């Protein structure tokens, strides 16, 4: 175990604060901030943890993941759109809310359970992230096994590097399936049927990438790291031979092209499956209201971790208005930028029922495989329980907007 002295700990915190300040600075908007960040981290290799159990927070896994991953795979994980401003906004948004904590409440027992289509032991779930085997040889199977003990809900991405049947077996129970719409309705229907056959209780239709995504950081790193790209993608970057949910799609009789989906497509999905339908990528009150009107079973606040649009708006600042649009008729979920228990608490106070993490568990996977994912999730659960005790909220249902100060001006 690496001993961290108070002075060293303070130095690490100061470096991290400086880097975040620089990343948010408009002066650096045109620079390759991820590369600058990586260079700065290179000077703190002696601070790297050598075992998952030594981690103090999820950022300790980020530093090890940076060391372990190739530039191309790290760029794929880190990239946002344009100058990555929305990635930064997702973190900065949490600073606009403070906590109003209560004292001398009975907090001897903390209940983190929630109900969302079923009983969950924790509101923390794992977001769909593609290509897990780019980060560890065991990929999605290691993640599924890590979810098993604490029964975290796991969403499998369409571009997964393991099949839904394999992941379900490793998880020990069905996983949710995230769907990217394909222009061929027959192929879309094949994926839906496969998820149904695997027992998936929910279909998570992602709508925030329909307009395209200008991921410059990822593109630049691929250009610099051609060796990795050639080894992983000998037939080109868009080769899906290692992604079974896409690779295994069978040719089907000709069907009219769906084209870019509209709200009519949501109804078509709803009519096509008995699975619960979750709409992922909703960030406004208006769209939440429309989604409820189209019969969705949950709305999911997301900007794809800053990888979708260059709105510069954090999802934590969207939760309140989306919850107002849903008006209690369907549950609200959220992801993008969540790294601490306090982040999760703030989302729950604003009306979210469940909170997802993406990059943090991938950092754990890239750093230490299954054990890394397990410890990342354990840290987040522990931090959430701690802030619940600090705030005097012994159960998730006791967390309300009254426990927050601040928020967006409009």
C-alpha positions as a printed NumPy array, in Angstrom:
array([[  0.   ,   0.   ,   0.   ],
       [  1.236,   3.49 ,  -0.836],
       [  1.321,   5.781,   2.182],
       [ -0.019,   9.251,   1.413],
       [  1.132,  11.968,   3.775],
       [ -1.123,  14.96 ,   4.505],
       [  1.245,  17.194,   2.523],
       [  1.176,  14.843,  -0.45 ],
       [ -2.597,  14.554,  -0.229],
       [ -2.963,  18.328,  -0.223],
       [ -0.577,  18.592,  -3.162],
       [ -2.631,  16.105,  -5.141],
       [ -5.832,  18.009,  -4.384],
       [ -4.209,  21.301,  -5.385],
       [ -2.99 ,  19.898,  -8.691],
       [ -6.413,  18.491,  -9.44 ],
       [ -8.138,  21.795,  -8.607],
       [ -5.703,  23.699, -10.827],
       [ -6.268,  21.342, -13.729],
       [-10.033,  21.653, -13.427],
       [ -9.756,  25.437, -13.313],
       [ -7.594,  25.423, -16.417],
       [ -9.943,  23.04 , -18.212],
       [-12.84 ,  25.418, -17.586],
       [-10.929,  28.528, -18.642],
       [-12.071,  30.172, -21.902],
       [ -8.424,  31.069, -22.499],
       [ -7.729,  27.384, -23.154],
       [-10.836,  26.722, -25.224],
       [ -8.812,  26.128, -28.382],
       [ -6.183,  23.881, -26.793],
       [ -6.066,  20.109, -26.478],
       [ -6.961,  20.09 , -22.778],
       [ -7.074,  16.269, -22.435],
       [ -3.486,  16.077, -23.693],
       [ -2.41 ,  18.833, -21.28 ],
       [ -4.181,  17.008, -18.462],
       [ -2.421,  13.747, -19.379],
       [  0.939,  15.502, -19.378],
       [  0.298,  16.971, -15.946],
       [ -0.721,  13.586, -14.594],
       [  2.471,  12.056, -15.925],
       [  4.316,  13.915, -13.174],
       [  2.365,  12.2  , -10.408],
       [  3.032,   8.568, -11.303],
       [  4.397,   8.011,  -7.799],
       [  0.894,   8.811,  -6.483],
       [ -0.786,   6.002,  -8.434],
       [ -2.561,   3.386,  -6.381],
       [ -1.338,  -0.179,  -6.917],
       [ -4.45 ,  -1.973,  -5.657],
       [ -8.151,  -1.211,  -5.959],
       [ -8.592,  -1.294,  -2.184],
       [ -6.25 ,   1.683,  -1.812],
       [ -8.526,   4.077,  -3.711],
       [ -9.897,   7.039,  -1.789],
       [-12.257,   8.231,  -4.521],
       [-13.134,   7.301,  -8.09 ],
       [-10.557,   9.727,  -9.486],
       [ -7.784,   7.457,  -8.179],
       [ -8.921,   4.916, -10.782],
       [ -8.88 ,   7.537, -13.519],
       [ -5.155,   8.1  , -13.036],
       [ -4.374,   4.36 , -13.289],
       [ -6.648,   3.964, -16.309],
       [ -4.732,   6.737, -18.06 ],
       [ -1.517,   4.828, -17.505],
       [ -2.938,   1.502, -18.664],
       [ -4.859,   2.542, -21.774],
       [ -3.571,   3.295, -25.246],
       [ -4.007,   6.864, -26.453],
       [ -6.76 ,   5.862, -28.893],
       [ -8.823,   3.993, -26.313],
       [ -8.334,   6.734, -23.737],
       [ -9.398,   9.317, -26.311],
       [-12.523,   7.291, -27.122],
       [-13.42 ,   7.266, -23.437],
       [-12.676,  10.914, -22.68 ],
       [-13.902,  12.682, -25.772],
       [-16.734,  15.139, -25.727],
       [-17.878,  17.254, -28.657],
       [-16.133,  20.282, -30.183],
       [-13.852,  21.64 , -27.424],
       [-15.305,  19.268, -24.771],
       [-17.092,  22.166, -23.087],
       [-20.165,  20.09 , -22.195],
       [-17.953,  17.476, -20.522],
       [-16.603,  20.225, -18.29 ],
       [-20.066,  21.756, -17.801],
       [-21.368,  18.471, -16.416],
       [-18.876,  18.683, -13.555],
       [-19.162,  22.427, -13.027],
       [-22.956,  22.204, -12.758],
       [-22.742,  20.514,  -9.374],
       [-20.958,  23.54 ,  -7.898],
       [-24.09 ,  25.638,  -8.463],
       [-25.926,  23.712,  -5.75 ],
       [-25.133,  23.691,  -2.048],
       [-26.462,  21.318,   0.597],
       [-28.824,  22.296,   3.424],
       [-28.018,  19.731,   6.076],
       [-30.162,  18.881,   9.104],
       [-28.965,  17.812,  12.558],
       [-29.966,  15.276,  15.216],
       [-32.189,  13.242,  12.925],
       [-32.256,   9.504,  13.648],
       [-29.72 ,   8.225,  11.116],
       [-28.859,   4.935,  12.8  ],
       [-30.192,   3.082,   9.77 ],
       [-29.728,   4.325,   6.208],
       [-32.049,   2.932,   3.535],
       [-30.819,   3.501,  -0.028],
       [-33.454,   1.351,  -1.715],
       [-35.642,   2.695,  -4.522],
       [-38.353,   1.305,  -6.743],
       [-38.09 ,   1.63 , -10.523],
       [-39.984,  -1.123, -12.343],
       [-38.663,  -3.339,  -9.512],
       [-37.002,  -2.958,  -6.124],
       [-33.378,  -1.731,  -6.294],
       [-30.956,  -1.81 ,  -3.363],
       [-29.345,   1.452,  -4.508],
       [-30.287,   4.27 ,  -6.89 ],
       [-26.865,   3.945,  -8.565],
       [-26.913,   2.146, -11.915],
       [-24.356,   1.491, -14.653],
       [-24.884,   3.391, -17.89 ],
       [-24.45 ,   1.788, -21.296],
       [-20.875,   2.2  , -22.529],
       [-19.708,   0.583, -25.744],
       [-16.654,  -1.59 , -26.372],
       [-15.688,  -2.622, -22.843],
       [-12.975,  -4.916, -24.206],
       [-11.126,  -1.811, -25.354],
       [-10.491,  -1.219, -21.657],
       [ -9.967,  -4.746, -20.284],
       [ -9.877,  -8.22 , -21.87 ],
       [-12.836,  -9.404, -19.751],
       [-14.899,  -6.411, -20.859],
       [-18.632,  -6.487, -20.199],
       [-18.405,  -9.847, -18.414],
       [-16.177,  -8.396, -15.686],
       [-18.586,  -5.472, -15.301],
       [-21.591,  -7.801, -15.124],
       [-19.962,  -9.908, -12.413],
       [-19.078,  -6.741, -10.473],
       [-22.74 ,  -5.695, -10.512],
       [-23.935,  -9.03 ,  -9.196],
       [-23.126,  -8.738,  -5.481],
       [-24.79 ,  -5.368,  -4.867],
       [-27.401,  -5.949,  -7.578],
       [-26.707,  -2.742,  -9.442],
       [-28.806,  -2.325, -12.561],
       [-26.641,  -2.694, -15.666],
       [-27.538,  -1.318, -19.099],
       [-25.896,  -3.075, -22.031],
       [-24.95 ,  -0.869, -24.983],
       [-25.821,  -1.721, -28.566],
       [-22.078,  -1.618, -29.533],
       [-21.115,  -4.008, -26.713],
       [-18.207,  -6.42 , -27.188],
       [-20.129,  -9.25 , -25.515],
       [-23.57 , -10.574, -26.326],
       [-26.61 ,  -9.912, -24.175],
       [-26.847, -13.644, -23.454],
       [-23.254, -13.757, -22.161],
       [-23.704, -10.634, -20.049],
       [-27.002, -11.865, -18.598],
       [-25.349, -15.15 , -17.602],
       [-22.448, -13.323, -15.942],
       [-24.807, -10.89 , -14.205],
       [-27.037, -13.719, -12.943],
       [-30.199, -11.862, -13.956],
       [-31.414,  -9.876, -16.971],
       [-29.871,  -6.555, -17.906],
       [-31.496,  -3.534, -19.513],
       [-30.771,  -3.066, -23.222],
       [-29.821,   0.275, -24.748],
       [-30.987,   0.731, -28.33 ],
       [-29.57 ,   2.87 , -31.114],
       [-32.184,   3.084, -33.856],
       [-31.154,   1.647, -37.207],
       [-32.561,   2.845, -40.519],
       [-33.748,  -0.7  , -41.26 ],
       [-36.753,  -1.429, -39.05 ],
       [-36.256,  -5.176, -39.511],
       [-32.814,  -4.929, -37.894],
       [-34.147,  -2.766, -35.092],
       [-36.831,  -5.36 , -34.466],
       [-34.216,  -8.143, -34.394],
       [-32.381,  -6.421, -31.557],
       [-35.623,  -5.841, -29.682],
       [-36.586,  -9.503, -29.998],
       [-33.14 , -10.623, -28.863],
       [-33.355,  -8.418, -25.772],
       [-36.831,  -9.76 , -25.006],
       [-35.619, -13.361, -25.34 ],
       [-32.793, -12.606, -22.9  ],
       [-35.366, -11.385, -20.382],
       [-34.51 ,  -7.694, -20.489],
       [-37.128,  -5.756, -18.514],
       [-36.427,  -2.405, -20.175],
       [-35.467,  -0.969, -23.552],
       [-33.464,   2.267, -23.3  ],
       [-33.885,   4.174, -26.551],
       [-31.125,   6.77 , -26.925],
       [-32.198,   9.947, -28.725],
       [-29.336,  12.369, -28.056],
       [-27.105,  11.289, -30.96 ],
       [-29.644,  11.535, -33.759],
       [-28.192,  14.852, -34.915],
       [-24.615,  13.553, -35.016],
       [-21.651,  14.13 , -32.706],
       [-18.47 ,  16.131, -33.422],
       [-16.003,  14.197, -31.221],
       [-12.766,  15.994, -32.001],
       [-10.697,  14.736, -29.06 ],
       [-11.427,  11.131, -29.996],
       [-10.633,  11.778, -33.662],
       [ -7.324,  13.46 , -32.852],
       [ -6.173,  10.626, -30.603],
       [ -7.028,   8.033, -33.257],
       [ -4.917,   9.939, -35.754],
       [ -1.988,   9.986, -33.328],
       [ -2.353,   6.339, -32.317],
       [ -2.701,   4.575, -35.646],
       [ -0.998,   1.447, -34.29 ],
       [ -3.826,   0.745, -31.839],
       [ -6.516,   1.563, -34.388],
       [ -5.017,  -0.791, -36.984],
       [ -4.656,  -3.611, -34.444],
       [ -8.213,  -3.27 , -33.069],
       [ -9.948,  -2.326, -36.317],
       [ -8.1  ,  -3.995, -39.218],
       [-11.143,  -3.506, -41.447],
       [-11.695,   0.125, -40.499],
       [-12.975,   2.03 , -37.491],
       [-16.622,   1.246, -38.284],
       [-16.05 ,  -2.519, -38.49 ],
       [-18.558,  -4.191, -36.139],
       [-17.213,  -7.75 , -36.276],
       [-16.272,  -7.561, -32.568],
       [-19.719,  -6.251, -31.516],
       [-22.108,  -9.229, -31.454],
       [-25.335,  -7.291, -30.99 ],
       [-24.64 ,  -5.574, -34.331],
       [-22.569,  -8.27 , -36.015],
       [-25.236, -10.955, -35.589],
       [-28.017,  -8.992, -37.307],
       [-29.396, -11.114, -40.114],
       [-30.38 ,  -9.943, -43.58 ],
       [-34.126,  -9.418, -43.631],
       [-36.731,  -8.899, -46.336],
       [-36.63 ,  -5.355, -47.673],
       [-38.408,  -2.856, -45.465],
       [-39.014,   0.852, -45.904],
       [-36.184,   2.89 , -44.417],
       [-37.127,   4.458, -41.117],
       [-34.968,   7.532, -41.6  ],
       [-34.168,   9.813, -38.684],
       [-36.73 ,   9.088, -35.967],
       [-39.366,  11.489, -34.699],
       [-41.916,  11.119, -31.928],
       [-43.849,   8.726, -34.157],
       [-40.959,   6.279, -33.845],
       [-41.358,   6.29 , -30.052],
       [-44.925,   5.082, -30.481],
       [-43.725,   2.43 , -32.902],
       [-41.244,   1.143, -30.328],
       [-43.851,   1.218, -27.599],
       [-46.214,  -0.857, -29.741],
       [-43.452,  -3.3  , -30.735],
       [-42.455,  -4.653, -27.317],
       [-43.796,  -5.42 , -23.846],
       [-40.515,  -4.207, -22.327],
       [-40.601,  -0.948, -20.41 ],
       [-39.553,   1.898, -22.694],
       [-37.069,   4.447, -21.358],
       [-36.224,   7.528, -23.419],
       [-32.575,   8.531, -22.888],
       [-31.371,  12.014, -23.786],
       [-34.25 ,  14.205, -22.567],
       [-33.041,  17.554, -21.179],
       [-36.067,  19.904, -21.318],
       [-39.443,  20.16 , -19.67 ],
       [-41.207,  20.311, -23.036],
       [-39.736,  17.026, -24.241],
       [-40.449,  15.352, -20.914],
       [-44.104,  16.303, -21.28 ],
       [-44.218,  14.995, -24.857],
       [-42.471,  11.777, -23.835],
       [-45.028,  11.105, -21.124],
       [-47.781,  11.79 , -23.64 ],
       [-46.286,   9.14 , -25.914],
       [-46.461,   6.533, -23.19 ],
       [-42.828,   6.116, -22.201],
       [-42.274,   4.417, -18.866],
       [-39.355,   6.609, -17.717],
       [-37.438,   9.65 , -18.937],
       [-33.659,   9.658, -18.772],
       [-31.85 ,  13.004, -18.492],
       [-28.576,  12.679, -20.392],
       [-26.208,  14.422, -22.769],
       [-24.174,  11.249, -23.272],
       [-21.548,  12.404, -20.801],
       [-20.885,  15.473, -22.934],
       [-20.468,  13.307, -26.054],
       [-23.774,  14.21 , -27.699],
       [-24.368,  17.916, -28.279],
       [-22.351,  21.047, -27.565],
       [-25.008,  22.631, -25.401],
       [-22.608,  23.636, -22.631],
       [-25.377,  22.744, -20.189],
       [-24.97 ,  20.248, -17.363],
       [-27.507,  17.499, -16.825],
       [-27.78 ,  18.299, -13.105],
       [-29.214,  21.671, -14.168],
       [-31.748,  19.89 , -16.378],
       [-33.104,  17.474, -13.768],
       [-35.459,  19.927, -12.093],
       [-37.274,  21.007, -15.241],
       [-37.474,  17.456, -16.618],
       [-38.928,  16.29 , -13.306],
       [-41.452,  19.126, -13.528],
       [-42.395,  17.983, -17.031],
       [-42.783,  14.382, -15.905],
       [-44.864,  15.647, -12.955],
       [-44.594,  12.369, -11.072],
       [-46.3  ,  10.403, -13.845],
       [-43.118,   8.488, -14.715],
       [-39.76 ,   8.21 , -12.945],
       [-36.807,  10.376, -13.926],
       [-33.286,   9.018, -14.353],
       [-30.07 ,  10.956, -14.968],
       [-26.42 ,  10.505, -15.887],
       [-23.427,  12.516, -17.188],
       [-20.649,  13.763, -14.937],
       [-21.526,  12.001, -11.678],
       [-18.406,  11.274,  -9.64 ],
       [-19.285,  11.638,  -5.941],
       [-21.979,  10.761,  -3.447],
       [-22.833,  14.438,  -3.104],
       [-23.452,  14.605,  -6.869],
       [-25.895,  11.709,  -6.602],
       [-27.617,  13.263,  -3.583],
       [-28.177,  16.527,  -5.476],
       [-29.827,  14.725,  -8.383],
       [-32.124,  12.813,  -6.041],
       [-33.046,  16.074,  -4.297],
       [-33.994,  17.603,  -7.66 ],
       [-36.38 ,  14.776,  -8.489],
       [-34.337,  11.96 , -10.026],
       [-35.229,   8.414,  -8.992],
       [-31.935,   6.852, -10.104],
       [-28.471,   8.083, -11.083],
       [-26.118,   6.475, -13.597],
       [-22.339,   6.429, -13.904],
       [-20.34 ,   5.637, -17.022],
       [-16.71 ,   6.735, -17.123],
       [-16.023,   6.002, -13.402],
       [-16.748,   2.294, -13.654],
       [-14.766,   2.114, -16.896],
       [-11.827,   3.7  , -15.055],
       [-12.16 ,   0.923, -12.494],
       [-12.338,  -1.704, -15.233],
       [ -9.277,  -0.339, -17.038],
       [ -7.333,  -0.066, -13.79 ],
       [ -8.06 ,  -3.367, -12.027],
       [-10.713,  -5.295, -13.954],
       [-13.724,  -6.637, -12.068],
       [-12.321,  -5.648,  -8.67 ],
       [-11.858,  -2.087,  -9.856],
       [-15.5  ,  -1.85 , -10.898],
       [-16.612,  -3.319,  -7.57 ],
       [-14.604,  -0.789,  -5.578],
       [-15.785,   2.165,  -7.689],
       [-19.387,   1.179,  -6.965],
       [-18.631,   0.586,  -3.282],
       [-17.046,   4.05 ,  -2.972],
       [-20.056,   5.739,  -4.552],
       [-22.491,   3.816,  -2.335],
       [-20.448,   4.665,   0.758],
       [-20.243,   8.345,  -0.172],
       [-23.989,   8.503,  -0.823],
       [-24.728,   6.919,   2.558],
       [-22.372,   9.38 ,   4.233],
       [-24.016,  12.477,   2.745],
       [-27.447,  11.043,   3.601],
       [-26.341,  10.81 ,   7.234],
       [-24.807,  14.289,   7.108],
       [-28.006,  15.755,   5.653],
       [-30.306,  13.939,   8.072],
       [-32.052,  11.893,   5.372],
       [-32.201,   8.242,   6.495],
       [-34.071,   7.118,   3.365],
       [-33.971,   8.12 ,  -0.311],
       [-37.579,   9.286,  -0.107],
       [-36.606,  11.824,   2.573],
       [-34.288,  13.689,   0.168],
       [-36.062,  16.741,  -1.255],
       [-35.368,  20.072,  -2.952],
       [-35.416,  21.61 ,   0.506],
       [-31.988,  20.032,   1.078],
       [-30.423,  22.169,  -1.671],
       [-29.523,  25.792,  -2.158],
       [-28.781,  27.507,  -5.461],
       [-29.463,  26.221,  -8.917],
       [-29.735,  27.646, -12.438],
       [-30.913,  31.22 , -12.814],
       [-33.4  ,  30.257, -15.481]])
